[in-house]
């Protein structure tokens, strides 16, 4: 998702920047492409809107016709923005217990973020920067937006490691755990993506919808169907499916650390809260939409994970190549092994198409905001002639390259993949922690602001979401059982160092050294120093 803002725009507020930063950053787990619903610019939460009468048919702009969507449509949009097959191998390691490990964060994180995001989006336009700024001040608003951008720095290497391992099954499966091969793929594909994006190419705009079909729905249905037929033939499941395996075996926190990945999988549920004002009866229909979306998301996550566990023993599963391992095992069993390469190409094309559609999005939102408020040095605020923030993308790419090169020195690609996935989650969770605090504070300090949807028991809901996010952030510092015999200090150095450098030190350094002249000339006249 890229912002539609143009370089040098003269708007004095930060609405566009906030929306760009919020929507685009959902690329950590979301499938981009859900477009804004026409007519949602009308002020949400009006009495007419809640009644759903004829007056609600018109926006605030001289009788502009409002366009409504059904709660089912919103549920499907939300499902598309979150669902993915990439996390499946991580949870397949737990076998039947994957059901519990998906349900728990869905209740304590996915639902709170969706509900809180709806209240904030229906009361304040401008995304998480506006929400946090209104509640906690502009500096913390910048920290929230920065974290949504910075998480992509760690996210792209893990995404492209998945792409490299998947493509290995098209070339030679042994490459999937070859660190040098993975490093080369990460560096080459990332910079190729930057080059394509820097040219303002618009041909990739529709790739996200196509990617959802060929990269999630079709392979997911095929994987589940193969698993059901496999068991129906009388084959024994690789993972025990008896009722006494509903809960994962407890050997300390290390046995449950992989659950942290589900917080990244569920991230982005709040992004469609912006569409709450496009419902005819938001207070009644939005909860229905969220519960339906939650059910669909759980099915898309759980069933493929179970299918993988039926055919692949947990000790043999790769976190990056586990999906392809399962497809290869199923296709070889049914004597159609050649289809493994076909599915591999589908998954790679879908992942790359999705990456290209939102590669510049988070950076563009951050730069647009930085121009208005002076958060970044002018060098990092520059757009090229195609309206792409190339300088900050190059700076981002340098760090991404350094991370990618680390794979070349790793003797365990899955462990490296996991560490950078944890850093991604932890940085993103900082933004969520601020969002949960913001909704409670705004309810107390700005009760007069109309909201199209109001979270019931907001302190409890936000408190649960905050506690779950804080716990997930802390648990990420514990190496999982699957980490092997690698030294603990190395794990803590990489994970803790990545979080502190990208999620804490960087934004506060920009705030500390911020200068008035960093505000772009187009905004200096209306900017209050």
ZARO-982364 format. One record per residue: x, y, z of N, C-alpha, C in turn; residue in three letters. Coordinates in steps of 0.001 Angstrom, whole numbers, plus 500000, padded with zeros to 6 digits. Layout:
N
XYZXYZXYZALA ...
//
This chain:
529
500825498837500000500000500000500000500869501226500000UNK 500760501989499033501521503208499019500608504379499180UNK 501145505431499758500356506624499956500127507313498631UNK 499018508045498555498753508829497361499289510235497504UNK 499930510556498620500487511883498814501609512128497812UNK 501715513386497400502771513770496466503835514568497192UNK 505066514521496710506122515300497336505788516777497295UNK 506094517430498400505903518858498436504484519301498628UNK 503597518387499074502218518789499285502178519868500352UNK 501169520715500290501137521868501169500193521713502340UNK 499536520571502475498618520409503591499363520571504888UNK 498740521243505817499424521532507072499262520486508123UNK 498260519606508005498065518613509055498797517349508714UNK 498679516372509573499420515124509393498504513966509082UNK 497299514252508642496346513182508381496860512227507316UNK 497258512771506188497696511904505093498898511085505485UNK 499826511717506181501031510993506571500715509875507522UNK 499853510150508462499505509116509421498813507950508762UNK 497907508260507835497198507185507158498169506356506320UNK 499081507036505657500051506294504844500912505407505704UNK 501379505934506826502256505147507682501536503982508294UNK 500285504186508696499534503114509329499191502028508334UNK 498624502428507198498197501431506239499335500661505633UNK 500378501362505267501466500696504571502248499767505460UNK 502412500134506704503215499301507586502572497983507885UNK 501357497848507612500722496571507829501264495510506917UNK 502147495850506006502796494861505155503541493833505931UNK 503957493887507332504591492881508106503874491612508086UNK 502503491724507957501733490510507872500573490603506944UNK 500203491804506454498970491997505729499180491855504242UNK 498114491508503553498114491515502106497598492867501671UNK 498410493707501081497973495027500722496954494977499615UNK 496243496043499458495355496126498319493946496506498633UNK 493524496433499901492174496852500228492105498357500132UNK 491270498850499228491223500288499013490227500936499946UNK 490432502229500158489524502969501023488158503016500397UNK 487151503004501213485775503032500728485369504463500457UNK 484880504794499271484477506155498990483434506621499986UNK 483554507850500356482560508401501258482906508324502705UNK 484000507655503069484312507512504479484962508745505061UNK 485127509782504260485713511009504792484730511759505670UNK 483463511409505614482484512073506459482789511804507911UNK 482485512768508746482788512610510165482034511439510731UNK 482734510473511341482074509282511860481391509557513182UNK 480533508661513534479948508716514856478787509677514987UNK 478253510167513867477132511088513977475876510338514351UNK 474904511072514885473651510431515288472952509827514098UNK 473010510554512964472352510029511764472984508726511337UNK 474298508649511457474986507430511050474563506270511917UNK 474477506496513232474091505431514126472665504981513875UNK 471808505902513445470433505511513141470361504742511835UNK 471320505051510938471292504393509633470190504923508755UNK 469663506156509031468562506692508244469087507394507007UNK 468172508075506306468527508664505026469608509719505169UNK 469633510412506302470645511444506487472043510871506441UNK 472185509619506837473516509004506853473989508644505454UNK 473096508773504466473477508451503102474410509501502510UNK 474539510629503176475317511708502598476476512086503501UNK 477601512428502884478760512872503635478658514345503956UNK 479747514885504462479756516278504859480003517216503686UNK 480380516702502547480780517552501441479623517784500480UNK 478786518762500798477720519231499901476884518088499358UNK 476469517206500246475553516141499855476185515029499058UNK 477471514860499164478139513763498457477570512424498909UNK 477221511600497963476593510318498268477561509390498992UNK 477143508883500137477953507908500871477797506540500242UNK 478835505754500275478776504380499796479054503455500961UNK 478110502556501224478234501659502365478721500287501917UNK 479301499568502853479680498189502615479004497333503679UNK 478827496067503384478209495170504352479249494712505364UNK 478777494245506498479718493775507518480434492509507060UNK 479795491732506186480453490537505641481616490944504725UNK 481381491976503896482444492471503020483634492953503833UNK 483368493694504912484440494181505760485191493012506403UNK 484456491967506777485097490789507368486050490137506374UNK 485626490050505103486477489450504083487703490318503792UNK 487510491647503798488637492559503615489651492389504746UNK 489150492269505953490019492110507114490760490787507054UNK 490061489739506658490690488422506523491821488471505509UNK 491560489122504358492574489213503307493798489991503767UNK 493598490952504686494711491782505132495609491079506132UNK 495163489948506672495927489278507730496381487876507328UNK 495523487139506657495781485714506427497002485470505547UNK 497751484435505894498950484056505140499335482631505513UNK 500031481960504598500509480602504875501904480593505484UNK 502613481716505417504016481736505822504248481307507266UNK 503350481647508233503608481233509618503327479765509899UNK 502713479067508948502233477706509212503306476748509735UNK 504507476699509137505513475747509649505899476003511101UNK 505917477276511510506300477601512880505357476949513877UNK 504061476983513587503071476401514498502894474900514270UNK 503215474418513071503086472986512797503995472166513701UNK 505060472779514200505973472096515120505232471586516351UNK 504184472297516750503440471929517961502333470911517701UNK 502095470547516443501049469577516154499672470090516524UNK 498864469265517191497498469640517549497466470852518479UNK 498511471052519259498569472193520170498611473518519420UNK 498845473490518108498822474718517319497465475399517412UNK 496411474604517584495061475179517708495001476120518914UNK 495480475641520054495496476462521271496406477676521103UNK 497553477469520468498531478548520346498103479609519336UNK 497161479284518479496564480301517609495386480985518310UNK 494608480200519056493425480761519718493794481758520811UNK 494824481436521606495173482302522734495527483727522299UNK 496488483921521384496774485296520971495632485941520186UNK 494771485118519583493614485693518896492691486383519893UNK 492513485765521050491623486330522076492264487516522775UNK 493546487411523120494170488447523947494869489530523129UNK 495021489336521815495711490355521011494913490747519764UNK 494523489756518958493846490061517704492539490819517929UNK 491691490318518809490411490992519061490598492376519684UNK 491438492531520711491637493881521254492173494885520224UNK 493124494474519385493656495423518405492587495822517398UNK 491770494876516976490717495186516009489684496134516606UNK 489263495876517837488247496714518478488785498103518790UNK 489988498158519351490593499445519686490858500254518417UNK 491373499595517381491632500280516124490379500873515519UNK 489254500180515672487990500689515130487548501960515852UNK 487648501968517186487248503176517922488139504354517543UNK 489439504139517493490346505231517194490175505726515753UNK 490051504792514815489920505179513408488595505890513142UNK 487557505545513895486255506176513672486121507497514415UNK 487112507834515241487081509109515947488113510100515456UNK 489243509590514964490333510459514514490908509938513221UNK 490879510752512177491558510387510937493046510636511117UNK 493867509877510397495295510123510442496131508993510981UNK 495529507866511314496311506708511696496952506821513060UNK 497890505932513325498431505788514665499202507028515123UNK 499783507778514191500470508999514606499480509973515245UNK 498343510146514613497321511062515148496785510539516475UNK 496527509239516552495960508668517770496896508865518960UNK 498148508470518777499099508559519885499443510015520194UNK 499555510845519157499865512257519378498779512950520189UNK 497524512684519850496408513301520572496400512884522038UNK 496814511655522297496741511126523663498017511358524459UNK 499171511168523834500428511136524570501456512151524083UNK 501129512921523061502052513919522553502710513498521250UNK 503129514482520467503697514209519146504979513377519169UNK 505893513572520135507105512733520120506801511239520169UNK 505868510834521041505522509407521095504725508996519861UNK 503999509935519265503334509641517994504354509304516928UNK 505465510055516908506543509759515960507168508400516244UNK 507361508081517533507930506778517888507055505651517341UNK 505731505813517467504810504781516978504945504599515474UNK 504959505718514732505079505629513275506454505096512879UNK 507485505546513592508826505050513299508892503531513453UNK 508292503014514523508331501565514756507621500809513651UNK 506528501387513109505848500733511997506727500706510752UNK 507603501706510613508557501701509504509749500795509805UNK 510301500923511018511535500219511355511360498709511378UNK 510150498243511699509976496796511727510205496169510359UNK 510005496962509290510219496409507950511693496145507686UNK 512582496859508407514012496651508205514402495228508581UNK 513805494710509658514062493319510057513130492350509335UNK 511973492868508903510974491998508279511400491535506884UNK 511941492454506077512299492082504710513315490943504643UNK 514358490947505480515275489796505435514588488470505763UNK 513657488482506746512978487224507080512025486812505967UNK 511324487783505362510441487468504239511237486892503080UNK 512355487535502751513144487072501608513891485781501907UNK 514151485500503193514712484188503545513690483095503253UNK 512418483401503532511338482470503191511272482284501672UNK 511395483379500926511374483307499462512540482458498968UNK 513722482675499544514908481915499120514723480425499381UNK 514235480083500562514054478665500908512968478024500055UNK 511925478796499759510852478268498908511353478037497490UNK 512094479008496966512607478873495596513634477752495494UNK 514285477438496609515256476343496595514609475039496152UNK 513332474849496459512645473622496067512307473600494580UNK 512487474749493924512356474792492469513695474458491820UNK 514783474841492502516133474628491970516747473355492545UNK 517049473408493854517623472252494540517318472400496032UNK 516531471490496612516087471627497998517197471830499024UNK 518384471306498767519458471432499750519874472886499969UNK 519570473752499009519926475157499139519117475871500213UNK 518001475271500617517110475929501570517797476249502889UNK 518786475462503264519496475703504517520926476184504286UNK 521184476676503079522510477201502738522520478710503002UNK 523250479129504044523238480528504451523741481474503382UNK 524766481086502626525312481947501580524277482167500481UNK 523624481087500062522572481196499050521464482125499520UNK 521005481940500763519927482774501306520354484236501349UNK 521580484499501784522079485874501851522091486526500471UNK 522554485795499468522600486343498105521203486682497616UNK 520240485788497852518861486028497422518287487269498105UNK 518518487401499414518000488554500155518529489853499561UNK 519826489933499369520451491167498887520020491488497458UNK 520068490499496582519752490734495175518282491118494997UNK 517379490383495627515956490658495432515561491980496077UNK 516108492272497254515729493536497896516119494724497018UNK 517365494756496546517811495900495757517135495946494393UNK 516786494789493853516004494777492614514630495397492861UNK 514032495062494003512744495646494358512819497150494534UNK 513902497624495161514090499073495331514203499753493971UNK 514957499144493068515121499725491730513784499804490995UNK 513005498731491058511701498729490380510779499775491007UNK 510731499805492330509855500742493025510274502186492780UNK 511570502440492711512065503806492536511647504409491207UNK 511266503570490269510846504055488948509366504357488898UNK 508706504217490055507291504552490122506416503618489316UNK 506849502392489156506105501428488352504720501181488939UNK 503696501288488107502332501106488585501754499754488177UNK 502527499005487416502016497721486948501901496699488064UNK 502545496983489225502493496025490327501330496301491258UNK 500527497329490959499483497753491894498457496668492170UNK 498179495828491153497164494813491355497708493472491804UNK 499007493420492084499624492139492421499179491608493781UNK 498751492502494687498396492033496022497178491123495989UNK 496163491511495201494968490674495105495291489338494441UNK 496093489393493375496502488160492706497326487301493651UNK 498187487960494453499016487222495397498202486497496441UNK 497090487112496875496220486460497855495683485151497302UNK 495318485156496017494738483956495408495796482885495183UNK 496893483256494477497874482227494102498858481905495214UNK 498951482792496218499924482554497272499343482088498582UNK 498018482217498749497400481813500014496215480874499788UNK 495213481340499042493976480562498927494175479240498189UNK 494746479289496990494905478055496208495862477070496892UNK 497085477492497264497969476543497950497391476052499276UNK 496699476936499996496111476537501277495071475446501121UNK 494172475635500145493132474630499893493763473319499436UNK 494754473407498566495437472198498078496115471469499228UNK 496802472208500092497517471599501215496555470878502157UNK 495446471527502475494463470928503388493836469689502751UNK 493486469801501463492874468663500767493837467475500716UNK 495097467742500436496088466662500407496203466001501776UNK 496180466835502828496286466290504175495110465402504533UNK 493906465838504169492701465049504479492722463715503731UNK 493084463765502442493162462525501656494252461615502225UNK 495365462204502618496482461442503180496040460672504421UNK 495331461345505318494843460667506518493728459682506179UNK 492897460069505179491786459197504783492245457870504210UNK 493463457838503709494010456590503178494515455664504272UNK 494429456136505510494878455311506619496304455567507060UNK 496934456592506479498294456925506888498289457556508278UNK 499314457266509044499394457792510410499950459209510392UNK 499363460052511209499837461424511309501227461463511959UNK 502089462343511450503430462485512023503367463076513421UNK 502360463888513685502169464477515020500954463832515665UNK 501007463504516944499854462897517625498639463818517571UNK 497477463253517268496250464042517164495248463680518258UNK 495698463012519311494791462637520398494503463845521286UNK 493405463781522026492941464917522822493923465333523916UNK 494796464419524337495745464791525383496922465604524842UNK 496853465962523539497886466804522945497350468186522555UNK 496206468566523139495635469888522864496540471004523359UNK 497225470761524459498115471765525038499563471390524751UNK 500415472386524487501820472074524211502519471581525460UNK 503483470701525323504234470224526493505000471378527132UNK 504964471452528456505602472558529162506992472162529637UNK 507995472819529090509369472602529546509997473943529892UNK 509156474897530261509622476259530517509213477168529376UNK 509494478461529516509088479433528499509635479088527122UNK 510797478457527080511409478134525788510519477243524936UNK 509641476477525584508771475567524828507626476302524149UNK 507373477555524554506240478304524005506652479548523247UNK 507934479785523102508402481048522521507883481255521103UNK 507717480178520347507289480332518960505908480958518839UNK 505159481018519939503847481664519909503982483153519593UNK 505155483723519866505392485135519590505157485432518116UNK 505472484473517255505289484676515819503836484970515472UNK 502900484458516280501489484677515982501079486129516179UNK 501803486865517005501489488282517172501805489040515883UNK 502880488638515206503170489240513907502150488788512872UNK 501740487525512955500750487014512011499443487787512114UNK 499062488176513328497794488863513542497905490376513400UNK 499122490897513332499287492343513219498626492844511938UNK 497936493955512031497265494529510878495755494458510967UNK 495214493761511969493760493676512111493139495059512286UNK 493884495981512908493325497301513188493255498185511946UNK 493981497809510884494077498697509729492726498913509060UNK 491840497926509087490536498080508450489519498769509348UNK 489947499173510552489067499970511399488684501279510744UNK 489492501731509779489182502976509084487882502866508302UNK 487455501648508002486227501455507226484981501330508090UNK 485118501505509395483966501317510273482844502292509943UNK 483198503502509494482171504491509185481478504203507862UNK 481920503163507136481250502771505905480181501716506161UNK 480015501316507421478936500401507800477682501205508126UNK 476525500660507821475284501388508103475025501479509605UNK 475329500420510336475104500390511785476393499925512461UNK 477379500808512569478712500389513044478706499688514394UNK 477941500198515348477995499627516702477532498178516723UNK 476585497837515877476081496465515844476851495596514854UNK 477208496189513694477775495381512616479269495159512742UNK 480002496125513308481451495953513371481860494750514233UNK 481266494566515424481632493360516184481353492074515414UNK 480232492027514688479938490835513887481035490621512841UNK 481422491720512177482451491627511148483762491102511723UNK 484140491600512891485401491199513505485367489732513929UNK 484251489291514506484169487891514930484186486948513726UNK 483525487344512622483567486519511417484980486490510846UNK 485624487650510777486990487711510262487934486885511128UNK 487757486962512439488600486184513350488456484694513082UNK 487213484239512906486976482826512613487627482386511316UNK 487495483226510270488096482888508971489620482873509049UNK 490178483876509742491633483944509889492156482713510628UNK 491460482321511680491883481146512439491870479890511579UNK 490836479747510748490775478581509861491948478572508889UNK 492243479752508308493325479829507324494679479570507969UNK 494825479955509228496087479702509921496182478267510436UNK 495114477782511062495167476506511786495206475302510855UNK 494308475247509876494195474041509046495483473734508269UNK 496118474723507612497391474395506945498475473950507927UNK 498512474556509122499513474142510115499299472688510517UNK 498045472313510700497748470916511040498130469987509888UNK 497812470410508661498133469572507496499640469316507405UNK 500428470349507681501885470176507661502320469190508743UNK 501706469301509918502092468419511032501700466973510784UNK 500740466748509898500318465382509607501391464627508817UNK 502156465348508006503081464672507102504555464911507443UNK 504855465970508231506242466300508541506520466182510037UNK 507435465319510456507824465259511870508402466604512310UNK 508068467035513514508467468361513990509985468555513989UNK 510717467489514305512178467636514387512811467842513011UNK 512057467600511946512593467783510601512128469077509943UNK 511230469790510614510629470978510012511589472162510001UNK 511667472821508875512407474072508742511413475228508883UNK 511785476264509629510879477408509800510712478183508499UNK 511718478152507636511615478879506374511088478016505240UNK 511438476746505232511080475872504109510038474828504479UNK 509473474916505676508526473902506136507324473723505233UNK 506842474821504670505690474740503774506037473899502545UNK 507201474146501974507607473390500800507963471949501160UNK 508484471734502358508746470365502804507454469558502807UNK 506379470178503304505087469482503363504550469204501970UNK 504602470203501099504117469992499732504918468890499043UNK 506222468898499210507041467866498582506687466476499107UNK 506491466396500438506140465096501029504793464602500507UNK 503806465490500447502487465098499947502541464728498465UNK 503167465576497658503214465314496220504002464044495909UNK 505096463808496633505848462573496421505004461361496809UNK 504231461488497876503371460386498312502342460041497240UNK 501811461079496582500787460850495560501387460755494154UNK 502729460635494086503443460414492819503240461545491811UNK 503159462764492302503094463944491423504132464960491909UNK 505336464469492150506375465314492722506685466555491914UNK 506428466533490613506714467687489764505896468911490160UNK 504773468687490834503943469813491252504603470649492349UNK 505605470086493012506307470841494053506902472115493465UNK 507510472007492297508104473180491664507035474198491272UNK 505887473720490832504796474626490434504327475445491630UNK 504079474749492739503636475452493945504724476402494435UNK 505968475977494361507068476837494785507100478136494002UNK 506920478047492682506899479250491846505718480140492212UNK 504550479539492478503369480315492871503622481088494164UNK 504182480407495152504420481047496445505458482161496329UNK 506498481928495534507537482951495361506976484176494650UNK 506243483963493563505671485088492821504709485892493689UNK 503916485190494493502969485884495364503696486733496403UNK 504742486166497007505497486901498026506201488112497426UNK 506800487937496256507501489052495619506521490119495138UNK 505390489688494605504383490657494167503879491488495328UNK 503629490817496451503186491549497633504236492514498124UNK 505503492092498119506578492971498580506681494214497712UNK 506574494053496399506696495193495500505561496193495682UNK 504364495700496013503228496611496133503341497516497343UNK 504057497075498386504130497941499575505548498253500018UNK 506522498036499143507915498276499528508153499724499946UNK 507572500677499206507814502091499497506799502677500468UNK 505734501930500777504644502487501575505035503024502943UNK 505606502198503825505977502696505151506949503860505088UNK 507930503794504180508904504884504057508230506158503581UNK 507294506034502651506620507218502117505770507894503181UNK 505072507096503984504281507677505060505152508388506075UNK 506282507779506437507185508379507414507784509672506881UNK 508224509659505622508848510842505045507841511983504907UNK 506620511667504499505598512710504381505357513374505730UNK 505273512576506777505108513107508125506331513908508549UNK 507536513388508253508772514061508642508897515418507971UNK 508416515547506750508439516841506074507566517857506812UNK 506447517401507280505515518308507944505982518697509333UNK 506610517759510042506960517986511438508464518097511691UNK 509289517827510672510722517951510835511368516873511674UNK 510897515631511535511438514549512359512713513936511787UNK 512955514094510493514124513480509860514966514538509178UNK 516276514301509052517136515245508316516642515403506880UNK 516822516574506288516334516816504918516806515786503906UNK 518034515260504089518550514275503135517636513061503053UNK 517062512648504185516199511467504209514767511788503801UNK 514465513069503585513102513462503233512887513580501725UNK 513918513373500956513818513647499527513040512570498772UNK 512210513022497851511523512147496911512226512265495565UNK 512229511171494802512754511290493447511646511790492525UNK 511937511887491242510965512491490323509710511646490145UNK 509750510382490611508567509522490539507755509547491836UNK 508166510430492766507437510523494034507763509404495002UNK 508934508801494869509360507699495741510457508208496686UNK 510355507936497993511376508394498959512625507530498873UNK 513383507729497805514476506818497479515588506849498525UNK 515928508036499042517063508121499968516860507294501223UNK 515682507393501807515449506635503036515333505151502722UNK 514869504813501514514806503401501133516208502832500945UNK 517135503653500434518520503208500287519154503026501665UNK 518905503988502570519426503861503932518872502607504605UNK 517592502375504408516961501164504930517601499929504311UNK 517897500018503022518485498886502321519873498535502799UNK 520629499539503212521972499274503736521881498393504980UNK 520958498740505886520787497934507100520241496553506738UNK 519281496524505838518712495244505402519798494355504803UNK 520695494945504044521802494184503438522712493599504510UNK 523031494412505519523890493924506603523240492744507313UNK 521917492853507532521203491743508168521229490516507261UNK 520997490748505972520999489634505033522332488919504990UNK 523415489693505053524757489104505010524992488195506220UNK 524339488506507345524512487670508536524076486224508285UNK 523123486046507350522699484683507017523860483863506468UNK 524778484538505764525909483823505170526819483233506238UNK 526802483821507427527654483342508515526895482459509505UNK 525659482140509163524844481312510049524862479867509581UNK 525054478968510521525017477545510164523623476969510336UNK 522663477824510703521286477387510877520365478500510381UNK 519886478373509148519037479398508537517754479606509334UNK 517171478520509855515931478637510629516130479498511875UNK 517267479336512554517534480131513756517692481604513416UNK 518419481884512334518583483277511911517230483874511526UNK 516444483103510799515102483550510410514271483881511643UNK 514356483024512648513562483245513853513991484514514581UNK 515279484733514712515758485908515450515285487208514796UNK 515342487277513485514919488510512823513395488633512814UNK 512688487500512860511226487557513012510868488120514386UNK 511612487718515420511356488224516775511614489724516845UNK 512703490179516248512987491616516242511848492381515568UNK 511348491844514462510223492467513758509021492598514674UNK 508670491508515359507514491508516255507714492512517385UNK 508879492506518007509111493359519164509037494841518807UNK 509604495211517672509533496612517258508080497007516990UNK 507353496147516304505949496433515991505121496535517265UNK 505426495712518256504646495712519489504784497023520267UNK 505876497739520083506004499048520727504879499964520260UNK 504590499942518970503501500760518434502162500331519019UNK 501957499029519170500694498547519741500560498925521212UNK 501646498859521962501592499270523374501138500720523482UNK 501674501581522618501278502989522628499824503154522206UNK 499370502342521263497986502434520806497009502067521910UNK 497313501021522679496412500609523761496341501672524859UNK 497465502298525159497457503375526149496658504565525616UNK 496826504856524327496170506017523725494653505925523791UNK 494096504740523515492632504638523476492018504880524847UNK 492681504418525905492163504630527261492273506107527643UNK 493402506711527325493594508118527672492629509023526901UNK 492438508729525627491529509551524827490085509407525290UNK 489726508225525768488367508055526291488149508974527490UNK 489214509202528268489089510039529461489267511520529161UNK 490193511843528259490482513252528002489665513844526872UNK 489179513008525954488401513506524807487093512742524656UNK 486291512681525704485034511924525609484023512558524664UNK 484227513842524339483281514569523497483449514261522013UNK 484560513660521616484796513372520194483882512234519743UNK 483060512459518699482163511389518223482962510215517693UNK 482519509035518029483163507812517557482118506938516906UNK 482431506420515718481487505555515034481323504215515724UNK 482346503818516480482290502569517245482967502814518579UNK 482373502323519636482909502497520984483191501115521576UNK 484416500892522012484792499608522598484122499451523959UNK 483348498398524149482788498164525492483888497755526464UNK 483792498259527695484804497956528718486200498220528175UNK 486413499444527680487647499755526952488890499558527816UNK 488808499878529108489994499717529959490395498257530072UNK 489397497381530194489678495948530268490225495430528947UNK 489560495783527840489988495298526523491396495781526192UNK 491629497089526374492955497638526095493991497096527069UNK 493581496878528311494509496322529299494955494926528943UNK 494017494104528465494363492742528037495320492799526852UNK 495011493666525872495874493793524706497261494292525076UNK 497323495261526002498611495797526443499428494720527154UNK 498788493987528067499495492953528819499996491843527893UNK 499144491458526932499550490405525993500729490871525147UNK 500691492124524690501780492660523874503074492725524681UNK 502973493184525924504161493278526782504750491902527054UNK 503888490924527296504370489557527545505056488982526311UNK 504437489199525138505037488688523904506387489338523658UNK 506490490643523930507757491343523745508833490754524652UNK 508447490483525913509413489946526876509796488506526555UNK 508803487684526174509071486274525883510017486123524700UNK 509989487104523803510863487035522640512340486961522982UNK 512704487370524203514108487320524607514544485924525041UNK 513585484993525107513913483614525485514107482798524212UNK 515281482200524009515474481387522804514570480160522834UNK 513959479810521716513091478620521688513901477339521797UNK 513201476262522158513866474957522243514547474602520929UNK 513954475076519825514473474728518506515746475492518152UNK 516182476398519043517364477213518758518639476391518770UNK 518590475222519371519754474337519365520762474694520445UNK 522014474446520144523085474640521128523798475976520972UNK 523226476891520207523872478195520024523934478923521362UNK 524992479693521601525141480378522888524036481407523127UNK 523602481476524375522524482394524743522929483849524485UNK 524184484195524770524613485587524623524460486078523189UNK 524666485179522228524542485594520829523088485900520487UNK 522199485061520990520774485287520749520333486618521354UNK 520705486855522610520311488087523290520951489313522648UNK 522184489165522193522868490287521557522162490698520272UNK 521783489717519455521137490025518175519724490540518389UNK 518934489822519190517537490222519404517459491524520202UNK 518139491554521342518096492761522167518733493950521476UNK 519866493714520803520522494799520085519666495341518956UNK 519000494444518228518127494880517133516962495707517630UNK 516343495259518720515207496001519284515634497379519778UNK 516713497424520541517165498695521110517632499665520026UNK 518375499151519049518913500032518011517825500578517098UNK 516958499677516592515957500089515609514693500649516242UNK 514273500066517369512986500451517948513051501522519008UNK 514224501739519604514316502702520712515344503791520416UNK 516593503407520212517662504395520057517451505282518832UNK 517100504686517704516969505466516464515911506565516564UNK 514649506251516960513654507331516998513972508413518020UNK 514493508021519178514805509030520193516025509856519796UNK 516926509282519004518056510065518495517564511128517521UNK 516648510759516636516085511744515717515354512854516478UNK 514633512488517525513926513497518321514909514414519055UNK 515975513831519571516947514620520348517685515622519466UNK 518071515221518277518862516090517396518017516834516363UNK 516713516768516516515783517421515593516033518938515565UNK 516000519508514371516234520939514209515041521585513503UNK 514757522853513824513627523535513178513726523540511656UNK 514965523638511135515111523693509680514844522344509008UNK 514642521300509792514288520014509198512865520011508640UNK 512040520952509086510688521054508523510815521465507064UNK 510131520781506180510231521090504751509729522500504475UNK 510359523216503545509927524596503250508445524729502945UNK 507849523724502349506425523803502024505549523842503270UNK 506108523467504416505308523385505642505771524354506722UNK 506856525059506495507380525927507543506441527083507862UNK 505694527555506863504798528680507102503667528352508040UNK 503175527093507981502029526711508808502432525901510027UNK 503743525627510161504200524789511269504461525642512497UNK 503943525226513618504155525938514872505392525407515543UNK 506389526234515729507638525799516346507519525890517849UNK 
//
